[in-house]
Amino acid sequence: MAKIISVINLKGGVAKTTTTVQLAECLVSEFSKKVLVIDLDPQTNATISLIPEEHWEKLDEEGQTLYQLFQDKLEKTKHFDLSKALQKEVSNLHLRNLHLLASSIRFIDIQDRISEIPAKTGYAINPMEIIKTAVYPILENYDYVMIDCPPNLGFITRNGIEISDYFLIPTIPDTLSTYGIPQIIRTIDQFTKERPLSIRCLGLVITKFDSRSSSHDRGKRNLPVRFAKIFKELGINEAPIFNTIMPQANATSEAMEFSNTPTTFKQKYGRSKSGNRYLYEYVEDLAREFIANAK
């Protein structure tokens, strides 16, 4: 059965989606793993990083994005078909073992209505278990499932948390990006006690690190104590800060453009260097730590 990881931060722009896509592509391309990406973020950035935008639009029109799965529960319809919605051999690297369940910007229209699902279904469906019920039959086909969560802890994110073994927090080492981290850990700890769930924090990944920034350097130095303090307060096992620090680089954003035509993983993430290392080397190191921690 797959190891399932929700990727979460309450602050936008911290490379949450980039981390999800980079890890997924690296795990498949360089480590021969089978990976499913579940895009729950209404911004759909993971989706359009992995399939052409016009293909996503067609899926959305045909009711084969995850929005439709939730909409079906609200409207008592049956348009969503997992076999049609599951996109195989995605990424502009054409990776046979990388699959996708696409998101939709229309998630925004229903995220506040998901609480209505129990009443609309005669309390037969738990609104936190919609993703779990839909994808459970295919989980055995993968080594890892990466869930790109919205920047909140509402019902859609809780659907990801509900089925996850771990959650991973990417963050820029500045005050605004790290401010919500205690809330994430405390709230998920509360979820685990309410349900109960077995999800654990896989760790924290420092992203978009600017070695020339004194605030980033200060934030990096202060994070270990601040991060450890949260777990101590809750009385739960401490999670690590990954040793691999992902640098700020314009080439990383450019690599997320599906219209590019790289032929290999190293070519896709090797257009520039940071600290005398190619960017793909950082991703590979991150993937190695990810594999070692997600046991």
C-alpha positions, 0 to 999 in steps of 0.5 A: 500500500502507498505511503500517503503524504499531504503537503501543507502550509497556510501561507501561499508562495512558499513552494508547496506545489513546487515541492510536491511536483519536484518530489513526484517527478524525481521519485518516478524518474530517478528512483523508479517509484510509482507516484500519484499526485492528488491536487486538492488546491483550487489554484490547480498549479500542480495540475497545470504543471503536470498536464497541458492547460487545455487538457485540464480545461477539457477534464473540468468541462467533462466533470473529471476533476476532483471538484466533480467528485464533491459536487456529485455528493452535494447534488446527488449526481454521478458524473465523476468516473475515477477511471476517466479522471485518473491521468496517466503518464503525466509531466512534460517528462512523459513519466509512465509511472506518474499519475494525477487526479486533477483539481479545479478552480471551481473548488472555491465555489463549494468549499464552504458547502461541503459541510452540507454533504451529511444532511444531503446524503441522509448522513450516509457520507462523512464529508472528510472521507470523500477522497478516501472512499474514491481513491482507496481501490487504487492506492495499492498501485503506488509507492507514494501518493502526494497530496497538494493541499489548499492553504487552509485547514478546511474540509478539502484539506481534511480529506487529504489529512484523513487518508495520509500517513504523513504531512510535510510542511514546506516553508520559506524561513521568514516570519510570515511563512512560518507563522502558521506552522504551530497552528498546522501541527496543533490542528492536525494533532487535534484531528488525530485525537477526534477521528482518530487518525495515525498521521504524523509530521514527516518534517519541515523543508526550507524552501526558496532560501536566499543565502544573501538574506540576513533574515533568511539566515536568521530564520534558518538558525531559529527554526530548529528551536521553534519547531521542536518547541511545538512538539514538546508542548503537545507531548508528541514525537518531534519531526525533523527539519530536512537537511536539504535546503532548497535555494531560491532560483528563477529556474525553478519557477521556469521548470514548472512550465508544462510548455517546456520540452525537457527530455530528462529530469536532470535537463529539466532542473539543471539549467542553472546552479546554486552554490556550485550545485545544479538545481536537480542535485538539491531535488535528488537530495530532498527525495533521498531524505523523503524516502528515508523518512517516509517509512 
